[in-house]
Amino acid sequence: MATGDSIPPHNLVLDKAKTSLAEVIASLDLNPSDRAKFADQVREVEAMMQNLEQGVIHLAAFGMVSRGKSALLNALIGHEVFEVGPTHGTTRERQSVRWTLTREAIGNREVQTFVTPSGAGPTVELIDTPGLNEINGEARAKLAEQIARRADLLLFVVSGDMLQPELDALAGLREAHKPIILVFNMIDLYPDVDRQKIYDKIRNERVRELLRPDDVVLAAARPRATKVITRGADGTITERWETPEPLITPLKLKILEVLEREGQALTALNSMLFLDDVNEQIVRRRMELREEAADALIWRFTIAKAAAVACVPVAVADVAGGISIDIAMVFALARLYGIPMTRVGVGRLVIEVGKMAGLFTATEVGTHFLIGAAKTFFAATSLLTGGATVAAYASVAPIQAFAAGFGSRVIGEATKVYLRNGASWGPAGPKTVVRHILDSLDRESIMSRIRDELRARLRAS
C-alpha cells in the first residue's frame, strides 16, 4: 500500500478490525494441546487487539549495516535508547521502544497533531533491526519479512548513493505493501553540492519506480563535531569542538504527515492483513492436525482388521468382520472431517475403492477364501491332532492378516483424499487417486509394521 493510496475513514476501518479480531479470538475454541501449538499466533492476535485499542503505530527501521538506523531512532526519541557504536553492525537483534509523537517533539511547529480516540498524541513503537547484510541468507530474509509484515510504517535508511543490494532490499520491502519513508542519513558528511546531487539522484533515478520523490527525506541523526574558532576582544584565538543538533525535524514532519493522513486506518488495515495471515496459519495447522489424526485412526483400524482376520478361524466370518471394520473406519474418518455419510454411502465407498484397488477381484477374493479355508481346516484339526496343526495355522493366518491390513490402509488413504476434497474425488478422478495411493504405499514397510504390532499385542496378552 503506497503512502498516497486512498484510505477509508479510520473509525470505520478501526471498528471493523476490532470486530474481526474479537471474532477470531472468540472462535479459537481450542483444547489445551491445540492452544499450545497455536500459542504464538493467539498471542499476536491478542496483542494486535490491544494495540488497536491503544492506538499504537509500529514503525520499523531497515537498512544496511552502519547506515545510522539506531542513531536515527535515538534522534527521534531525543535521548539514547538504541545501542550505537563504531562496531560494524552493532544491532544484532530486534529492539523496540515506544515513543509518543507530540507537537513539542517537532519543535513546536504549528501543525495539526494526529490524535488517537483517547485524545493523546499517537504512540509509535519504534523498532530497530539488524543490518540487512549483517545476518546471512535465509535468517536475514525471514527476520526482515516478519518485522515488515507486522509493522505499519517502514523507514529505509541510506547514507549515500544507493548500492544495488540496497535497491534490491528496498524492492523486497515494497512487497509488504506498507508505506515507506526513505531517509538519506549522515548528510553532514557531504559538502552541500555533493549532498544535493546524491539526494536528486536517489529521488529521481534510484527509487523512481518504488517511491514518490516526496517520500525521500534528509537527516543527520548524529552529526560529527566541528571545530569552532573564536577571537576574543583582546585578540586571543580560542578553539573548541561543538556537536551540532541532529537534523531530524524533516523526518518527524514526514512521519506526522503519514499519521495525520492515514493514522489508525493504516494500523487497522495492516491488522486486517495480518489477521488474514494468522487465520491462514491456524487453518493450515488445523488441517495438519486433522491429517495426523486421520493417519493415526487409519493405522488403528488397519491393525484391528489385521488382528481380527488373523484370530478369527472361520473363513466367511473373518471376511465379514474385515469389511465391517473398514466401514467403521470410514464412518470414523467422516466424523473427523465433519462430513455426514449414511451407512449405504459408506458401504458403497468401501466397495468402490476396494474394486479400484483390486482388492475385490475374483482372484483376490478366491485366494482369500482359499487361505481362509486352510486356516479354518488347521484350526479345526488342531483339536483332533492334539495341537499338531497349530504351527500350520500360525503360518497361514499372518499372510491373510497382512493382506487384510494392507487393503484397509488403501481404503483409509483413499477415503481421506475423498473427504479432504469435500466428499469428492477432485479433478483427478477416483481411479487416478487410488492408483497414486497404491504407487506411494510401501507394501513391505506396511507388512513389517503390521507384523511388529501384532507380535507386540501377542506378547502383551
RODO-2510 file (C-alpha; in nm, 4 decimals, decimal comma):
residues 461
     n   res          X          Y          Z
     1     m     0,0000     0,0000     0,0000
     2     a     0,1674     0,3233    -0,1124
     3     t     0,1578     0,6264     0,1096
     4     g    -0,0618     0,8126    -0,1339
     5     d    -0,3299     0,5453    -0,1586
     6     s    -0,6819     0,6365    -0,0555
     7     i    -0,7578     0,5222     0,2989
     8     p    -1,1164     0,4804     0,4261
     9     p    -1,2222     0,6814     0,7317
    10     h    -1,0122     0,5413     1,0133
    11     n    -1,3007     0,4990     1,2581
    12     l    -1,4870     0,2686     1,0187
    13     v    -1,1805     0,0577     0,9464
    14     l    -1,0792     0,0532     1,3125
    15     d    -1,4228    -0,0669     1,4213
    16     k    -1,4231    -0,3363     1,1546
    17     a    -1,0744    -0,4517     1,2532
    18     k    -1,1666    -0,4647     1,6228
    19     t    -1,4810    -0,6638     1,5448
    20     s    -1,2931    -0,9083     1,3233
    21     l    -1,0154    -0,9567     1,5775
    22     a    -1,2659    -1,0144     1,8561
    23     e    -1,4468    -1,2732     1,6418
    24     v    -1,1205    -1,4538     1,5657
    25     i    -1,0235    -1,4697     1,9335
    26     a    -1,3724    -1,5905     2,0267
    27     s    -1,3636    -1,8549     1,7538
    28     l    -1,0373    -2,0036     1,8777
    29     d    -1,2165    -2,2795     2,0640
    30     l    -0,9003    -2,4807     2,1132
    31     n    -0,8267    -2,7618     2,3516
    32     p    -0,5158    -2,7189     2,5716
    33     s    -0,2971    -2,9161     2,3320
    34     d    -0,4035    -2,7153     2,0261
    35     r    -0,3816    -2,3862     2,2156
    36     a    -0,0191    -2,4680     2,2989
    37     k     0,0517    -2,5285     1,9292
    38     f    -0,1173    -2,2001     1,8309
    39     a     0,0175    -2,0036     2,1289
    40     d     0,2310    -1,7649     1,9221
    41     q    -0,0498    -1,6871     1,6770
    42     v    -0,3042    -1,6381     1,9538
    43     r    -0,0688    -1,4052     2,1419
    44     e    -0,0079    -1,1998     1,8287
    45     v    -0,3798    -1,1642     1,7587
    46     e    -0,4474    -1,0639     2,1202
    47     a    -0,1570    -0,8166     2,1156
    48     m    -0,2905    -0,6724     1,7914
    49     m    -0,6287    -0,6194     1,9553
    50     q    -0,4638    -0,4395     2,2469
    51     n    -0,2547    -0,2208     2,0150
    52     l    -0,5643    -0,1204     1,8199
    53     e    -0,7363    -0,0202     2,1431
    54     q    -0,4315     0,1834     2,2481
    55     g    -0,3724     0,3347     1,9048
    56     v    -0,0133     0,2070     1,8746
    57     i     0,1616     0,2592     1,5398
    58     h     0,4532     0,0254     1,4589
    59     l     0,7423     0,1907     1,2767
    60     a     1,0395    -0,0270     1,1776
    61     a     1,3781     0,0947     1,0540
    62     f     1,5655    -0,1069     0,7912
    63     g     1,8917    -0,0608     0,6079
    64     m     2,2389    -0,1974     0,5557
    65     v     2,4882    -0,2001     0,8428
    66     s     2,6415     0,1276     0,9600
    67     r     2,3794     0,3484     0,7965
    68     g     2,2838     0,5023     1,1311
    69     k     1,9461     0,3350     1,1898
    70     s     1,9881     0,3199     1,5682
    71     a     2,1170     0,6778     1,5876
    72     l     1,8223     0,7927     1,3765
    73     l     1,5703     0,6350     1,6143
    74     n     1,7550     0,7834     1,9132
    75     a     1,7339     1,1253     1,7483
    76     l     1,3594     1,0839     1,7013
    77     i     1,3127     1,0000     2,0692
    78     g     1,5515     1,2681     2,1876
    79     h     1,7787     1,0510     2,4008
    80     e     1,9957     0,7407     2,3764
    81     v     1,7861     0,4226     2,3876
    82     f     1,9087     0,2109     2,0991
    83     e     2,2680     0,0926     2,1086
    84     v     2,5045     0,2675     1,8698
    85     g     2,8766     0,2287     1,8269
    86     p     3,1724     0,2100     1,5903
    87     t     3,1492    -0,1692     1,5621
    88     h     3,0300    -0,2889     1,2229
    89     g     2,6661    -0,3875     1,2715
    90     t     2,6160    -0,3013     1,6398
    91     t     2,2479    -0,4007     1,6365
    92     r     2,2312    -0,7815     1,6422
    93     e     1,8614    -0,8415     1,7044
    94     r     1,5244    -0,6711     1,7004
    95     q     1,4902    -0,3886     1,9558
    96     s     1,1894    -0,1663     2,0204
    97     v     1,0724     0,1218     2,2354
    98     r     0,7519     0,3254     2,2474
    99     w     0,7515     0,6965     2,1687
   100     t     0,4678     0,9491     2,1821
   101     l     0,4815     1,1968     1,8961
   102     t     0,3802     1,5434     2,0201
   103     r     0,3936     1,8957     1,8853
   104     e     0,6867     1,9579     2,1192
   105     a     0,8715     1,6669     1,9599
   106     i     0,8892     1,8577     1,6310
   107     g     0,9901     2,1917     1,7718
   108     n     0,6502     2,3491     1,8493
   109     r     0,5723     2,3936     1,4824
   110     e     0,2126     2,4857     1,4047
   111     v     0,0965     2,1540     1,2658
   112     q    -0,2186     1,9599     1,3326
   113     t    -0,1125     1,6716     1,5558
   114     f    -0,2810     1,3413     1,4853
   115     v    -0,4719     1,2200     1,7904
   116     t    -0,5974     0,8806     1,8979
   117     p    -0,9584     0,8261     2,0169
   118     s    -0,8362     0,8823     2,3731
   119     g    -0,7220     1,2321     2,2785
   120     a    -0,3490     1,1734     2,3310
   121     g    -0,0796     1,2077     2,0703
   122     p    -0,0033     0,8950     1,8673
   123     t     0,2052     0,6278     2,0358
   124     v     0,4670     0,4969     1,7961
   125     e     0,6572     0,1772     1,8667
   126     l     0,9975     0,2268     1,7099
   127     i     1,1607    -0,0983     1,6017
   128     d     1,5329    -0,1240     1,5278
   129     t     1,6545    -0,4143     1,3148
   130     p     1,9946    -0,5658     1,2356
   131     g     2,1594    -0,4528     0,9151
   132     l     2,0185    -0,6323     0,6154
   133     n     2,3681    -0,7503     0,5233
   134     e     2,4609    -0,8428     0,8829
   135     i     2,2554    -1,1621     0,9004
   136     n     2,3231    -1,4049     0,6207
   137     g     2,0893    -1,5813     0,3855
   138     e     1,7533    -1,7143     0,4932
   139     a     1,7752    -1,5858     0,8522
   140     r     1,8118    -1,2264     0,7325
   141     a     1,5298    -1,2547     0,4823
   142     k     1,2982    -1,4232     0,7317
   143     l     1,3582    -1,1644     1,0058
   144     a     1,3073    -0,8730     0,7652
   145     e     0,9888    -1,0294     0,6298
   146     q     0,8463    -1,0920     0,9777
   147     i     0,9135    -0,7391     1,1013
   148     a     0,7944    -0,5716     0,7819
   149     r     0,4761    -0,7790     0,7859
   150     r     0,3974    -0,6682     1,1414
   151     a     0,4955    -0,3001     1,1077
   152     d     0,2603    -0,0230     0,9912
   153     l     0,5218     0,2176     0,8571
   154     l     0,8757     0,1438     0,7346
   155     l     1,1888     0,3576     0,7332
   156     f     1,4642     0,2621     0,4909
   157     v     1,7907     0,4303     0,5873
   158     v     2,0792     0,5017     0,3497
   159     s     2,3901     0,7149     0,3974
   160     g     2,4821     0,7998     0,0397
   161     d     2,4108     0,6964    -0,3171
   162     m     2,2324     0,3622    -0,3076
   163     l     2,4076     0,0377    -0,3930
   164     q     2,2358    -0,2412    -0,5842
   165     p     2,1891    -0,4582    -0,2687
   166     e     2,0072    -0,1637    -0,1100
   167     l     1,7806    -0,1243    -0,4108
   168     d     1,7063    -0,4966    -0,4031
   169     a     1,6292    -0,4839    -0,0308
   170     l     1,4003    -0,1825    -0,0769
   171     a     1,2171    -0,3602    -0,3589
   172     g     1,1715    -0,6601    -0,1278
   173     l     1,0231    -0,4417     0,1460
   174     r     0,7798    -0,2888    -0,1041
   175     e     0,6270    -0,6337    -0,1398
   176     a     0,4953    -0,5948     0,2162
   177     h     0,2629    -0,3207     0,0767
   178     k     0,3396    -0,0754     0,3567
   179     p     0,4174     0,2977     0,3383
   180     i     0,7943     0,3512     0,3206
   181     i     0,9929     0,6648     0,4005
   182     l     1,3470     0,6601     0,2620
   183     v     1,5895     0,8522     0,4851
   184     f     1,9139     0,9865     0,3397
   185     n     2,1067     0,9983     0,6687
   186     m     2,4559     1,1317     0,7549
   187     i     2,4205     1,4270     0,5188
   188     d     2,6669     1,6189     0,7368
   189     l     2,9440     1,4083     0,5815
   190     y     2,8938     1,5688     0,2389
   191     p     2,9552     1,9174     0,1025
   192     d     2,6321     2,0923     0,0086
   193     v     2,6774     2,0406    -0,3683
   194     d     2,7542     1,6678    -0,3389
   195     r     2,4692     1,6188    -0,0938
   196     q     2,2187     1,7736    -0,3336
   197     k     2,3441     1,5659    -0,6268
   198     i     2,3090     1,2422    -0,4292
   199     y     1,9671     1,3483    -0,2990
   200     d     1,8410     1,4244    -0,6504
   201     k     1,9851     1,1020    -0,7909
   202     i     1,8139     0,8917    -0,5244
   203     r     1,4772     1,0640    -0,5687
   204     n     1,4703     1,0931    -0,9447
   205     e     1,6588     0,7818    -1,0563
   206     r     1,7283     0,5173    -0,7942
   207     v     1,3836     0,4806    -0,6372
   208     r     1,1696     0,6338    -0,9099
   209     e     0,9830     0,3052    -0,9640
   210     l     0,9483     0,2306    -0,5934
   211     l     0,8708     0,5530    -0,4058
   212     r     0,7417     0,9032    -0,4637
   213     p     1,0084     1,1795    -0,4580
   214     d     0,8382     1,3324    -0,1523
   215     d     0,8939     1,0077     0,0384
   216     v     1,2701     1,0718     0,0457
   217     v     1,3889     1,2945     0,3331
   218     l     1,7244     1,4232     0,4575
   219     a     1,8615     1,3660     0,8067
   220     a     2,1750     1,3899     1,0151
   221     a     2,0986     1,1790     1,3202
   222     r     2,4402     1,2085     1,4825
   223     p     2,6324     1,4962     1,3247
   224     r     3,0070     1,4915     1,3658
   225     a     3,1654     1,7517     1,5876
   226     t     3,3057     2,0587     1,4154
   227     k     3,5874     2,2899     1,5219
   228     v     3,4747     2,6399     1,6171
   229     i     3,7361     2,9150     1,6293
   230     t     3,6599     3,2361     1,8144
   231     r     3,8648     3,5518     1,8616
   232     g     3,8298     3,7385     2,1879
   233     a     3,8249     4,1145     2,2331
   234     d     4,1897     4,1026     2,3285
   235     g     4,2737     3,9150     2,0086
   236     t     4,3073     3,5758     2,1758
   237     i     4,2061     3,2867     1,9491
   238     t     4,0148     3,0025     2,1106
   239     e     3,9359     2,6637     1,9521
   240     r     3,6646     2,4293     2,0701
   241     w     3,4693     2,1372     1,9298
   242     e     3,0918     2,1569     1,9076
   243     t     2,8453     1,8855     1,8122
   244     p     2,5516     2,0281     1,6155
   245     e     2,1957     1,9332     1,6983
   246     p     2,0613     1,6398     1,4946
   247     l     1,8829     1,7329     1,1742
   248     i     1,5699     1,5257     1,2370
   249     t     1,2736     1,7651     1,2031
   250     p     1,2040     1,6850     0,8332
   251     l     1,1684     1,3170     0,9226
   252     k     0,9413     1,3919     1,2196
   253     l     0,7213     1,6062     0,9973
   254     k     0,7082     1,3329     0,7328
   255     i     0,6088     1,0697     0,9904
   256     l     0,3450     1,3042     1,1283
   257     e     0,2152     1,3684     0,7768
   258     v     0,1627     0,9961     0,7213
   259     l    -0,0078     0,9563     1,0583
   260     e    -0,2337     1,2570     1,0016
   261     r    -0,3414     1,1340     0,6607
   262     e    -0,3736     0,7649     0,7349
   263     g    -0,3444     0,7270     1,1092
   264     q    -0,5202     0,4384     1,2729
   265     a    -0,6842     0,3422     0,9452
   266     l    -0,3352     0,2371     0,8386
   267     t    -0,2923     0,0320     1,1556
   268     a    -0,6379    -0,1196     1,1214
   269     l    -0,5872    -0,2184     0,7582
   270     n    -0,2470    -0,3636     0,8394
   271     s    -0,4035    -0,5559     1,1265
   272     m    -0,6668    -0,6974     0,8917
   273     l    -0,3968    -0,8156     0,6516
   274     f    -0,2037    -0,9693     0,9380
   275     l    -0,5228    -1,1264     1,0711
   276     d    -0,5826    -1,2946     0,7362
   277     d    -0,2315    -1,4363     0,7535
   278     v    -0,2817    -1,5625     1,1104
   279     n    -0,6140    -1,7171     1,0105
   280     e    -0,4438    -1,8936     0,7225
   281     q    -0,1730    -2,0268     0,9538
   282     i    -0,4296    -2,1562     1,2027
   283     v    -0,6412    -2,3180     0,9314
   284     r    -0,3315    -2,4774     0,7795
   285     r    -0,2192    -2,6076     1,1178
   286     r    -0,5666    -2,7407     1,1923
   287     m    -0,5571    -2,9238     0,8606
   288     e    -0,2198    -3,0707     0,9544
   289     l    -0,3522    -3,1824     1,2931
   290     r    -0,6559    -3,3384     1,1280
   291     e    -0,4334    -3,5182     0,8791
   292     e    -0,2232    -3,6516     1,1663
   293     a    -0,5371    -3,7661     1,3474
   294     a    -0,6659    -3,9305     1,0277
   295     d    -0,3361    -4,1150     0,9759
   296     a    -0,3408    -4,2409     1,3348
   297     l    -0,7041    -4,3504     1,3015
   298     i    -0,6377    -4,5357     0,9741
   299     w    -0,3472    -4,7196     1,1310
   300     r    -0,5526    -4,8231     1,4363
   301     f    -0,8177    -4,9734     1,2100
   302     t    -0,5506    -5,1345     0,9916
   303     i    -0,4072    -5,3191     1,2927
   304     a    -0,7549    -5,4003     1,4247
   305     k    -0,8534    -5,5571     1,0928
   306     a    -0,5272    -5,7494     1,0604
   307     a    -0,5632    -5,8838     1,4149
   308     a    -0,9294    -5,9744     1,3651
   309     v    -0,8646    -6,1592     1,0401
   310     a    -0,5677    -6,3421     1,1887
   311     c    -0,7526    -6,4528     1,5018
   312     v    -1,0929    -6,5498     1,3554
   313     p    -1,0661    -6,9156     1,2425
   314     v    -1,3823    -6,9163     1,0253
   315     a    -1,3188    -6,8027     0,6676
   316     v    -1,6539    -6,6313     0,5991
   317     a    -1,6621    -6,4709     0,9423
   318     d    -1,3194    -6,3097     0,9028
   319     v    -1,4150    -6,1619     0,5641
   320     a    -1,7383    -6,0183     0,7018
   321     g    -1,5603    -5,8898     1,0097
   322     g    -1,2924    -5,7251     0,7976
   323     i    -1,5485    -5,5403     0,5850
   324     s    -1,7307    -5,4268     0,8992
   325     i    -1,4058    -5,2820     1,0332
   326     d    -1,3473    -5,0948     0,7052
   327     i    -1,6984    -4,9497     0,7231
   328     a    -1,6423    -4,8426     1,0835
   329     m    -1,3141    -4,6789     0,9786
   330     v    -1,4809    -4,4769     0,7024
   331     f    -1,7534    -4,3652     0,9462
   332     a    -1,4851    -4,2507     1,1919
   333     l    -1,2969    -4,0608     0,9193
   334     a    -1,6200    -3,8920     0,8061
   335     r    -1,6828    -3,7712     1,1621
   336     l    -1,3259    -3,6434     1,1854
   337     y    -1,3649    -3,4405     0,8652
   338     g    -1,7137    -3,3252     0,9636
   339     i    -1,8843    -3,4773     0,6587
   340     p    -2,2066    -3,6729     0,7271
   341     m    -2,2371    -4,0077     0,5486
   342     t    -2,5046    -4,2767     0,5546
   343     r    -2,4270    -4,6432     0,6079
   344     v    -2,5287    -4,7155     0,2480
   345     g    -2,2948    -4,4412     0,1222
   346     v    -2,0092    -4,5708     0,3347
   347     g    -2,0612    -4,9256     0,2113
   348     r    -2,0616    -4,8119    -0,1498
   349     l    -1,7425    -4,6116    -0,0947
   350     v    -1,5649    -4,9133     0,0603
   351     i    -1,6681    -5,1387    -0,2279
   352     e    -1,5805    -4,8743    -0,4885
   353     v    -1,2308    -4,8201    -0,3511
   354     g    -1,1797    -5,1941    -0,2992
   355     k    -1,2673    -5,2654    -0,6618
   356     m    -1,0400    -4,9911    -0,7980
   357     a    -0,7560    -5,1138    -0,5790
   358     g    -0,8053    -5,4691    -0,6976
   359     l    -0,8980    -5,5903    -0,3501
   360     f    -1,2269    -5,7458    -0,4620
   361     t    -1,1242    -5,9129    -0,7853
   362     a    -1,2187    -6,2761    -0,8368
   363     t    -0,8540    -6,3802    -0,7952
   364     e    -0,8058    -6,1830    -0,4748
   365     v    -1,1333    -6,2998    -0,3230
   366     g    -1,0687    -6,6593    -0,4291
   367     t    -0,7200    -6,6546    -0,2818
   368     h    -0,8538    -6,5008     0,0365
   369     f    -1,1152    -6,7748     0,0749
   370     l    -0,8617    -7,0471    -0,0014
   371     i    -0,6254    -6,9145     0,2647
   372     g    -0,9216    -6,8695     0,4972
   373     a    -1,0373    -7,2245     0,4316
   374     a    -0,6887    -7,3564     0,5011
   375     k    -0,6794    -7,1548     0,8207
   376     t    -1,0203    -7,2943     0,9224
   377     f    -0,9040    -7,6504     0,8465
   378     f    -0,5865    -7,6158     1,0542
   379     a    -0,7815    -7,4599     1,3408
   380     a    -1,0360    -7,7414     1,3396
   381     t    -0,7884    -8,0262     1,3022
   382     s    -0,5678    -7,8911     1,5770
   383     l    -0,8275    -8,0200     1,8229
   384     l    -0,8164    -8,3676     1,6693
   385     t    -0,4380    -8,3788     1,6356
   386     g    -0,3674    -8,2542     1,9815
   387     g    -0,2358    -7,9217     1,8504
   388     a    -0,0082    -8,0629     1,5824
   389     t    -0,1543    -7,8294     1,3156
   390     v    -0,1327    -7,5138     1,5268
   391     a     0,2013    -7,4265     1,3669
   392     a     0,0433    -7,4520     1,0209
   393     y    -0,2401    -7,2195     1,1354
   394     a     0,0166    -6,9720     1,2727
   395     s     0,1961    -6,9634     0,9384
   396     v    -0,1211    -6,9141     0,7283
   397     a    -0,3050    -6,6596     0,9461
   398     p    -0,0413    -6,3819     0,9198
   399     i    -0,0495    -6,3992     0,5375
   400     q    -0,4219    -6,3280     0,5387
   401     a    -0,3794    -6,0669     0,8140
   402     f    -0,1125    -5,8760     0,6190
   403     a    -0,3265    -5,8699     0,3043
   404     a    -0,6318    -5,7558     0,5003
   405     g    -0,4346    -5,4837     0,6802
   406     f    -0,2863    -5,3523     0,3575
   407     g    -0,6308    -5,3407     0,1989
   408     s    -0,7671    -5,1464     0,4950
   409     r    -0,4785    -4,8995     0,4663
   410     v    -0,5558    -4,8406     0,0972
   411     i    -0,9251    -4,7869     0,1676
   412     g    -0,8414    -4,5468     0,4522
   413     e    -0,5963    -4,3398     0,2471
   414     a    -0,8407    -4,3144    -0,0444
   415     t    -1,1235    -4,2172     0,1886
   416     k    -0,9035    -3,9482     0,3433
   417     v    -0,8471    -3,7909    -0,0003
   418     y    -1,2182    -3,8193    -0,0815
   419     l    -1,3245    -3,6466     0,2424
   420     r    -1,0476    -3,3841     0,2251
   421     n    -1,1933    -3,2768    -0,1094
   422     g    -1,5390    -3,2359     0,0442
   423     a    -1,6785    -3,5809    -0,0448
   424     s    -1,5397    -3,5552    -0,3966
   425     w    -1,2523    -3,7267    -0,5738
   426     g    -1,1412    -3,3957    -0,7215
   427     p    -1,0362    -3,3297    -1,0813
   428     a    -0,8052    -3,6330    -1,0947
   429     g    -1,0907    -3,8817    -1,0525
   430     p    -1,1154    -4,1894    -0,8286
   431     k    -0,9048    -4,4250    -1,0399
   432     t    -0,6130    -4,1828    -1,0558
   433     v    -0,6335    -4,1164    -0,6810
   434     v    -0,6346    -4,4864    -0,5922
   435     r    -0,3567    -4,5650    -0,8395
   436     h    -0,1438    -4,2876    -0,6897
   437     i    -0,2052    -4,4238    -0,3390
   438     l    -0,1070    -4,7750    -0,4453
   439     d     0,2115    -4,6407    -0,6030
   440     s     0,3024    -4,4337    -0,2975
   441     l     0,2487    -4,7000    -0,0291
   442     d     0,5460    -4,9148     0,0658
   443     r     0,3880    -5,2593     0,0891
   444     e     0,6886    -5,4195     0,2551
   445     s     0,7134    -5,1469     0,5178
   446     i     0,3427    -5,1709     0,5999
   447     m     0,3577    -5,5509     0,6252
   448     s     0,6609    -5,5284     0,8528
   449     r     0,4900    -5,2749     1,0768
   450     i     0,1737    -5,4879     1,0967
   451     r     0,3837    -5,7900     1,1903
   452     d     0,5678    -5,5997     1,4629
   453     e     0,2497    -5,4575     1,6152
   454     l     0,0716    -5,7949     1,6078
   455     r     0,3701    -5,9552     1,7812
   456     a     0,3650    -5,6816     2,0434
   457     r    -0,0053    -5,7455     2,1056
   458     l     0,0525    -6,1167     2,1423
   459     r     0,3342    -6,0602     2,3891
   460     a     0,1189    -5,8180     2,5874
   461     s    -0,1683    -6,0654     2,6054
***
